[in-house]
Amino acid sequence: MRLRKRGFVMLGTTMAVGALLGACTPEPPQTGSTPASTPTPSASTQTESPVEREQRLDFEAAEKAYRAATAEQSRLYRRGGAQKATAALKETATGEYLAFSVRQLRSVKKQRLKITGRLVIVGIERTAWKDGSVILTSCEDGSSTKVIDKAGHDVRPKGPALGVQELTVVKQKQRWLVSDVESTLVKTFEGRPCAIE
């Protein structure tokens, strides 16, 4: 399953940058249904089957790759962007996700923007699994961030700095890499399983 991005995605920085550089898709109206949460088996209360163990380990590795990619991108945004992907970013990202991340980092560098504050991963839902590929849904809060222009002004647009990311993470050569993302700005995480952490 490959997810396509709609507009700008956070890619581990902040919804503020997304709103500034080309807004995310707005939140669709709530229909009253909430996606089912897939509980993680507890090793102390259940015995894992070999497939359940493989799923758990794959999800853990995919989440680790996503968190590492997010941390590296945040570091680069705080430094004012970048012209090319760092080795650390290439270790955790690939494909469209990596290409789009680099385009956004270049745009921030070209515009001489600085990002301050901290993006918070509020929670991650393990959405789908198949051998060699997983889908994670992440709730990210960028409300404590600022986007500072070259004159020193905060140019972060008003509005929500909350986003829900649907991430495709793939296994390539024994490494898990974030390969694609679909991002949506939301007003609240209420009713979203990724908000639980």
Beta strands, then each sheet from edge to edge (+ up, - down):
strand 1: 114-116
strand 2: 120-130
strand 3: 133-141
strand 4: 146-148
strand 5: 162-172
strand 6: 175-186
sheet 1: 1+ 4-
sheet 2: 2+ 3- 5+ 6-
end
